Amino acid sequence: MSKGYWVVRANVFDNEEYSKYIKIATKVVNDNNGIFLVRGGQQTEFEGQGFNRTVIVEFENYEKAVDCYNSKEYQLALNYVKQSADRLFTSVEGI
C-alpha cells in the first residue's frame, strides 16, 4: 500500500498564535505515527512565489493521512491556524 502525505504551504503572520497550533499538531501527528520529512527550513521557489513555509508529513498510507486530518484533535488545532496563517493544505497518496 502506498504511503500518504500531508503537503502544507503556509504564510504565517502571527508566530505566537501559530506556535500554539504547532504544539497540538505535533502531538496529533506523532500519535498517528506520522513522520515530519520537511518542517520549515530554507527553501527556494523557482516557478512563481506563494508561501514562505513548507511542511511535509509522511503517514503509513493515504487513509491514515486523511483520518489524521479529520481527527477531532487536529480539527481543534486548526482553530489556531485560522487567525495566524494562510495555508494550502493537501493530503496526497504516494507512488
Long-range contacts (C-beta under 8 A, 24 or more apart in sequence): 1-60, 1-61, 2-61, 2-62, 2-93, 2-94, 2-95, 3-58, 3-59, 3-60, 3-61, 3-62, 3-93, 3-94, 4-58, 4-59, 4-60, 4-61, 4-62, 4-63, 4-64, 4-65, 4-66, 4-91, 4-92, 4-93, 4-94, 5-56, 5-57, 5-58, 5-59, 5-65, 5-91, 5-92, 5-93, 5-94, 6-34, 6-55, 6-56, 6-57, 6-59, 6-65, 6-68, 6-69, 6-89, 6-90, 6-91, 7-54, 7-55, 7-56, 7-89, 7-90, 7-91, 7-92, 8-53, 8-54, 8-55, 8-56, 8-57, 8-87, 8-88, 8-89, 8-90, 9-50, 9-51, 9-53, 9-54, 9-87, 9-88, 10-51, 10-52, 10-53, 10-54, 10-55, 10-85, 10-86, 10-87, 10-88, 11-50, 11-51, 11-52, 11-53, 11-85, 11-86, 11-87, 12-52, 12-53, 12-84, 12-85, 13-84, 13-85, 13-86, 14-83, 14-84, 14-85, 15-84, 16-84, 17-80, 17-83, 17-84, 18-80, 18-81, 18-84, 18-85, 20-80, 21-77, 21-78, 21-80, 21-81, 21-84, 21-85, 24-73, 24-74, 24-76, 24-77, 24-80, 25-74, 25-77, 27-73, 28-68, 28-71, 28-73, 28-74, 28-77, 29-57, 29-68, 31-73, 32-59, 32-64, 32-67, 32-68, 32-71, 33-59, 33-60, 33-64, 34-58, 34-59, 34-64, 34-65, 34-68, 35-59, 50-88, 51-86, 51-87, 51-88, 58-94, 61-93, 62-91, 62-92, 62-93, 62-94, 65-91, 65-92, 66-91
